[in-house]
Amino acid sequence: MNILNFLSDNEIESMHQATLRILNEVGIILTHPGARQMLTDAGATIENDRVCLPPELVEDCLAKCPPQVTVRGRNGAIKTIGDGLLNFHNLGGARDIHNPATDEHRFAVLQDVRDATRLLDALPNCNTINPFFTPSDVPGELMSLAMYRHAMPFTTKPLQGPGVQVAEEVKYAVRMAEVLGPASEVLTLSVSPVSPLAFPDHEVEAILEIARQGIPFAPLPCPTAGATAPFSIAGAIAQQAAEVLGSLVLAQLAHPGLPLVFCGRLAMMDPRTGIAIWGGIEMGLASAGTVQLGHRYGLPVNVYGFSTNSHSLDIQNGFERALNAVIPALAGADELSGIGEMEAGSLSTYAQMVADNEFAGSIHRVRRGFVADEDTLAVDVIAKVMNGSRNFLDQKHTVKHLRGGEMFITQLAEHGSWESWDTGGRRGFAEQAQAESERILREHQVEPLSEFQSRELDVIMASAERELVKS
């Protein structure tokens, strides 16, 4: 595909230099004694609660990062982020679930984690899976670990780990991953610095533990322009990049060569309400800029694609997520997140997950573009038809390009006449997606874990509960 650059090379270089200035002149808020010592030994300086990272330290740590990140599923399939292909994964951590068929809206529970994982396992355009919901029926201290444990039996796809906040979560997630295979091969983990530019001690310890364990790492800052980042998109991207690179420096000093994904989750603040806007077109633009900057660093890039503030499967939902996915896709994103995302990450429906699988197919088609050569320009075919049947349906050329993927064949969209739609029950895209989600959850089965693996995971969770849950 031809990459669509939204910023010039000079603008990207200016953004990079601004990022280096932020880290060097402004610094990051970091008070963890051990991390401070490690950073100052590497050339950083201390100013009160801030650590200032010199450009040469940042550049040196960047140079140590590999250009790709891989994660393996328990069926042996390996997904590589950064190989030039576009990958999709789901939103992680939604609080609420809605059933459009019954209009039920409630807090998610563990069964929803299981069902969502099994549904995503069946969707061909969902390449890797994150534990989807934050279950309300487990103690908060076990939330991330329970999400991971109850997703593991319901997919054979590569399963990326949940976001973690403390080192103990990292250790237990690694123990669970080792039930499937080497943790560095079957697990990735993320930590979210606190915008603007703050690294609390417990998050620093989590980052260092991820690095010590050799787990592929995805720093995941989530700044909101106008609230926790500058309101200008370029300034907010530069701050976001400084938060990623601050995480990167910590990880590379602890484990040189650790694989890392450059992530961005920049939203804009609605000045009328103060709410973070995930559906505005600015998120798509910010994601495209993040892709360009991350690629300037030679790193694989993950940004939001499917994003909306909508609460339902409505017109707003469709146009917001379509625009915000296609823009970074055309900018060359390696991985787009957000399958199933609604209401700025708080909500999902199973129908939305199925719909996004179809949207992802369309975006893959956009990325492929089309070719203009002697075969596709088809002058001889046109001449043949004009001299014969005047019908292209019976031409081998038509069959060839139909089978070759010239056209994306929808499974959900209604492309018939009013009469066929009216007599067919007036089922539109949302209704078709809901019906398909119900069919998959009825029929799709996943190869289970072995009894030994299930027992081991239960033992690990019991140990985590004894250590982490406060009485």
C-alpha positions in Angstrom: 0.0 0.0 0.0 1.0 3.6 -0.4 1.4 5.3 3.0 -0.6 8.5 3.4 1.5 11.0 5.4 -0.4 13.6 7.2 2.7 15.4 8.4 5.9 16.2 6.4 9.2 14.8 7.4 10.2 18.2 8.7 7.1 18.3 10.9 7.8 14.8 12.3 11.4 15.8 13.0 10.2 18.9 14.8 7.9 16.8 16.8 10.7 14.5 17.7 12.9 17.4 18.8 10.1 18.8 20.9 9.7 15.4 22.6 13.4 15.4 23.4 13.2 18.9 24.8 10.2 17.9 27.0 12.2 15.0 28.5 15.4 17.0 28.9 14.1 20.4 29.9 10.8 19.7 31.6 11.5 16.1 32.8 9.2 13.4 34.1 7.8 13.2 37.6 9.5 10.1 39.1 10.4 9.6 42.7 11.2 5.9 42.9 14.7 5.7 44.5 16.0 2.7 42.6 14.8 4.0 39.2 16.3 7.4 40.0 19.6 5.8 40.7 19.5 3.8 37.5 18.6 6.8 35.5 21.3 9.1 37.0 23.9 6.4 36.5 22.9 6.5 32.8 23.3 10.3 32.6 20.0 11.7 33.8 19.8 14.7 36.2 17.5 15.3 39.1 15.5 18.5 39.7 13.3 18.1 42.8 10.6 15.5 41.9 11.6 15.4 38.3 14.1 13.4 36.4 15.5 15.0 33.2 16.5 12.6 30.4 19.3 13.8 28.1 18.7 13.4 24.3 21.7 11.0 23.9 20.2 8.7 26.6 16.9 8.6 24.9 18.4 8.0 21.5 20.7 5.3 22.8 17.7 3.4 24.4 15.6 3.8 21.2 18.4 2.2 19.2 18.3 -0.9 21.4 14.6 -1.6 20.6 13.9 -4.2 18.0 11.6 -3.2 15.1 9.0 -5.9 15.7 7.1 -7.5 18.5 5.7 -11.1 18.3 3.2 -12.9 20.4 2.1 -16.5 20.1 -1.2 -18.2 20.6 -1.6 -21.6 22.3 -2.4 -23.1 18.9 1.2 -22.1 17.9 0.1 -19.2 15.6 2.5 -16.3 15.8 1.4 -12.7 15.2 4.1 -10.2 14.4 3.5 -6.5 15.0 5.7 -4.4 12.7 5.9 -6.7 9.6 4.1 -4.2 7.4 0.7 -5.8 7.8 -2.3 -4.3 9.6 -3.5 -6.1 12.7 -6.6 -5.5 14.8 -7.4 -6.3 18.4 -10.3 -5.5 20.8 -10.8 -2.9 23.4 -9.6 -4.0 26.8 -11.2 -3.1 30.1 -14.8 -2.1 29.3 -16.9 -1.7 32.4 -20.5 -2.1 31.1 -22.2 -4.4 28.6 -25.5 -3.8 26.7 -27.7 -6.2 25.0 -29.6 -4.5 22.2 -32.1 -7.3 21.8 -33.3 -7.0 25.4 -32.2 -3.5 26.1 -30.4 -4.8 29.2 -27.5 -2.5 30.4 -25.4 -3.7 33.3 -22.0 -4.0 34.8 -19.9 -6.8 33.2 -19.0 -10.0 35.1 -16.6 -12.9 34.6 -19.0 -14.7 32.3 -18.8 -11.7 30.0 -15.0 -12.0 29.9 -15.4 -15.6 28.9 -18.1 -15.0 26.3 -16.4 -12.0 24.7 -13.2 -13.9 24.4 -14.9 -16.9 22.7 -16.8 -14.5 20.3 -13.6 -12.7 19.4 -11.9 -16.1 18.8 -14.4 -16.7 16.1 -13.9 -13.3 14.3 -11.3 -13.7 11.5 -10.3 -10.0 11.5 -9.5 -9.9 15.2 -5.9 -11.0 15.1 -5.0 -10.8 18.8 -7.2 -10.6 21.9 -7.1 -8.6 25.1 -9.3 -9.5 28.1 -12.3 -7.5 27.2 -14.3 -6.6 30.4 -13.5 -5.5 33.9 -15.6 -8.0 35.9 -17.5 -6.5 38.8 -17.8 -9.9 40.6 -14.1 -10.1 41.6 -12.2 -8.0 44.1 -10.5 -5.0 42.6 -7.1 -6.2 43.6 -7.6 -9.2 41.4 -9.3 -7.5 38.5 -6.5 -7.6 35.9 -5.4 -11.1 36.8 -9.0 -12.5 36.8 -9.5 -10.9 33.3 -6.4 -12.8 32.0 -7.2 -16.1 33.7 -10.8 -16.2 32.5 -9.8 -15.3 28.9 -7.1 -17.9 28.6 -9.4 -21.0 28.1 -11.6 -19.3 25.5 -9.2 -18.5 22.7 -6.3 -20.2 20.9 -5.3 -16.9 19.3 -2.5 -14.8 20.7 -3.8 -13.4 24.0 -2.2 -10.1 25.0 -2.2 -9.4 28.7 -4.2 -6.8 30.5 -3.0 -3.5 31.7 -1.1 -3.8 35.0 -0.3 -1.3 37.7 1.9 -3.1 40.3 4.8 -5.4 40.1 2.9 -8.2 41.9 0.4 -8.3 39.0 3.3 -8.7 36.6 4.7 -11.7 38.5 1.3 -13.5 38.7 0.5 -12.8 35.0 3.9 -14.2 34.1 3.2 -17.4 36.1 -0.1 -17.8 34.4 1.4 -17.3 31.0 4.0 -20.0 31.7 1.1 -22.5 31.9 0.8 -22.0 28.1 4.5 -21.6 27.2 7.5 -19.3 27.7 6.0 -16.0 29.0 8.1 -13.8 26.7 6.5 -15.6 23.7 2.8 -15.8 24.8 2.4 -12.6 26.8 2.5 -8.8 26.4 1.8 -6.3 29.1 1.1 -2.6 29.3 1.4 0.1 31.9 -0.2 3.6 31.6 1.9 6.5 32.8 -0.2 9.3 34.4 -0.5 12.3 32.1 1.1 14.7 32.3 4.5 13.0 32.5 4.0 11.3 35.9 5.4 7.9 36.8 4.1 6.8 40.3 6.4 4.5 42.2 4.1 1.4 41.8 4.0 1.9 38.1 7.7 2.2 37.9 8.1 -1.0 39.8 5.6 -2.7 37.3 7.6 -1.4 34.3 10.9 -2.6 35.8 9.4 -6.0 36.6 8.1 -6.4 33.1 11.5 -5.6 31.8 13.2 -8.0 34.2 10.9 -10.8 33.1 11.6 -10.0 29.4 7.9 -9.5 28.5 7.1 -7.5 25.4 6.0 -4.1 26.7 3.4 -1.6 25.5 3.5 1.8 27.3 0.0 3.1 27.1 -0.4 6.8 28.0 -3.9 8.1 27.6 -3.7 11.9 27.6 -6.7 14.1 27.0 -5.8 17.3 25.0 -7.0 20.3 26.9 -7.1 18.6 30.3 -4.0 16.5 30.8 -2.1 17.5 27.6 -1.9 20.7 25.4 -5.0 21.3 23.4 -3.0 21.5 20.2 -2.8 18.0 18.6 0.9 18.4 17.8 1.8 19.4 21.4 -0.3 16.6 22.8 1.3 14.0 20.6 4.8 15.3 21.6 3.8 15.0 25.3 2.4 11.5 24.7 5.6 10.5 23.0 7.6 11.8 25.9 5.5 9.5 28.2 6.1 6.5 25.9 9.9 7.3 25.7 10.2 7.8 29.4 8.7 4.3 29.8 11.0 3.0 27.1 14.2 4.4 28.8 13.3 2.7 32.1 12.6 -0.6 30.3 15.7 -0.6 28.1 18.0 0.3 31.0 16.6 -2.7 32.9 16.5 -5.0 29.9 18.4 -3.8 26.8 16.7 -5.0 23.7 13.3 -5.5 25.2 10.6 -5.6 22.5 8.3 -2.5 22.8 5.2 -1.3 21.0 4.8 2.5 20.6 1.2 3.2 21.6 -1.1 6.3 21.6 -4.5 6.9 23.0 -4.8 10.7 22.6 -8.4 12.1 23.0 -9.7 15.6 23.0 -11.6 17.3 25.8 -15.1 18.6 24.9 -14.8 22.2 26.1 -18.6 22.2 26.9 -18.6 19.2 29.3 -14.9 18.3 30.1 -15.6 14.8 28.8 -12.9 13.0 26.7 -14.0 12.8 23.1 -13.0 9.5 21.6 -15.3 9.8 18.6 -14.1 13.1 17.2 -12.1 13.1 14.0 -9.2 14.6 15.9 -8.5 11.1 17.4 -8.0 9.8 13.9 -5.7 12.6 13.1 -3.8 12.2 16.3 -3.5 8.5 15.7 -2.1 9.1 12.2 0.5 11.5 13.7 1.4 9.0 16.3 1.9 6.4 13.6 4.3 8.6 11.7 6.3 9.5 14.8 6.5 6.0 16.0 7.7 4.8 12.7 10.3 7.6 12.7 11.7 5.8 15.8 11.6 2.4 13.9 9.0 1.0 16.3 5.8 -0.9 15.6 2.8 1.4 16.4 -0.5 0.6 18.0 -3.2 3.3 18.1 -7.0 3.4 18.5 -8.9 2.7 15.4 -12.5 1.9 16.3 -13.5 4.6 18.7 -16.8 6.4 19.5 -18.6 8.2 22.3 -21.9 6.7 21.0 -24.0 4.6 23.4 -25.7 2.6 20.7 -25.3 1.1 17.2 -26.4 4.3 15.5 -25.2 6.6 12.8 -22.8 8.5 15.1 -21.2 5.2 16.1 -20.7 4.2 12.5 -19.2 7.3 11.1 -17.0 8.0 14.1 -15.4 4.6 14.2 -15.0 4.4 10.4 -13.2 7.7 10.1 -11.0 7.1 13.2 -9.9 3.7 11.9 -9.4 4.4 8.2 -7.2 7.5 8.8 -4.4 5.7 10.9 -4.8 2.6 8.7 -3.8 4.7 5.7 -1.0 6.3 7.7 0.5 2.8 8.0 -0.5 1.7 11.5 0.8 -1.7 12.5 -2.0 -2.4 14.9 -5.4 -0.8 15.5 -7.2 -1.3 18.8 -10.9 -0.8 19.6 -12.9 -3.8 18.3 -16.1 -3.5 20.4 -15.4 -0.1 21.8 -18.3 2.2 22.7 -19.0 5.1 25.0 -15.3 6.2 25.2 -14.2 2.7 26.3 -16.8 2.2 29.0 -19.3 0.0 27.1 -19.6 -2.7 24.6 -22.1 -5.0 22.9 -21.4 -8.4 21.3 -23.1 -7.0 18.1 -20.5 -4.2 18.1 -17.7 -6.7 18.1 -19.2 -8.6 15.1 -19.8 -5.3 13.3 -16.2 -4.2 13.8 -15.0 -7.5 12.3 -16.8 -6.5 9.1 -15.5 -2.9 9.3 -12.0 -4.3 9.7 -12.4 -6.3 6.5 -13.4 -3.1 4.7 -10.3 -1.3 6.0 -8.1 -4.1 4.8 -9.6 -3.6 1.4 -8.9 0.1 1.5 -5.3 -0.5 2.5 -4.8 -2.8 -0.6 -6.0 -0.1 -3.0 -6.1 -1.2 -6.6 -3.7 -1.7 -9.5 -3.9 -0.1 -12.9 -1.9 -2.3 -15.3 -2.6 -4.1 -18.6 -4.7 -6.8 -17.0 -6.8 -4.6 -14.8 -7.4 -1.9 -17.4 -9.0 -4.7 -19.4 -9.1 -3.1 -22.9 -9.1 -6.5 -24.6 -11.9 -7.7 -22.3 -14.0 -4.6 -23.1 -13.4 -5.2 -26.8 -14.4 -8.8 -26.5 -17.6 -8.0 -24.7 -18.6 -5.3 -27.1 -18.1 -7.6 -30.0 -20.1 -10.4 -28.4 -22.5 -10.8 -25.5 -22.2 -7.3 -24.1 -22.2 -8.9 -20.7 -19.1 -9.1 -18.4 -20.6 -11.7 -16.1 -19.5 -14.7 -18.2 -15.9 -13.4 -18.6 -13.0 -15.3 -17.0 -11.6 -11.8 -16.2 -14.6 -11.1 -14.0 -14.3 -14.4 -12.1 -10.5 -13.9 -11.7 -10.9 -10.5 -10.0 -13.9 -11.5 -8.0 -11.9 -14.4 -6.5 -8.9 -12.2 -6.2 -10.5 -9.8 -3.8 -11.2 -6.8 -6.1 -14.5 -6.4 -4.2 -15.1 -6.7 -0.4 -18.2 -8.9 -0.1 -20.2 -7.7 2.9 -21.9 -10.3 5.2 -23.9 -7.8 7.3 -24.8 -4.7 5.2 -28.1 -4.5 3.4 -27.6 -3.9 -0.3 -30.9 -5.1 -1.7 -34.1 -3.3 -2.7 -36.7 -1.7 -0.4 -39.0 -4.6 -1.3 -36.5 -7.3 -0.3 -35.6 -5.5 2.9 -39.3 -4.9 3.8 -40.4 -8.5 3.3 -37.2 -9.8 5.0 -38.1 -8.3 8.3 -36.4 -5.0 7.9 -33.2 -6.2 9.4 -30.4 -3.7 9.1 -26.7 -3.8 9.8 -27.1 -3.7 13.6 -29.8 -6.4 13.6 -27.7 -8.6 11.4 -24.7 -8.1 13.7 -26.7 -9.0 16.8 -28.1 -12.1 15.2 -24.6 -13.2 14.1 -23.2 -12.6 17.6 -26.0 -14.8 19.0 -25.2 -17.5 16.5 -21.5 -17.5 17.3 -22.1 -17.7 21.0 -24.4 -20.7 20.4 -22.1 -22.6 18.1 -18.5 -21.6 18.4 -16.4 -23.9 20.7 -12.7 -23.4 21.6 -10.3 -26.2 22.3 -10.2 -26.3 26.1 -7.2 -26.1 28.4 -6.0 -29.4 29.8 -7.1 -30.3 33.3 -3.6 -29.7 34.5 -3.4 -26.2 33.0 -6.8 -25.3 34.6 -5.7 -26.5 38.0 -2.4 -24.6 37.8 -4.2 -21.4 36.9 -6.6 -21.9 39.8 -3.6 -22.4 42.2 -1.9 -19.2 40.9 -5.1 -17.2 41.3 -5.6 -18.5 44.9 -2.0 -17.5 45.7 -2.6 -14.0 44.2 -5.8 -13.7 46.3 -4.0 -14.5 49.5 -1.3 -12.0 48.8 -3.1 -9.1 47.1 -6.7 -9.0 48.5 -6.8 -6.9 51.6 -9.2 -8.1 54.3 
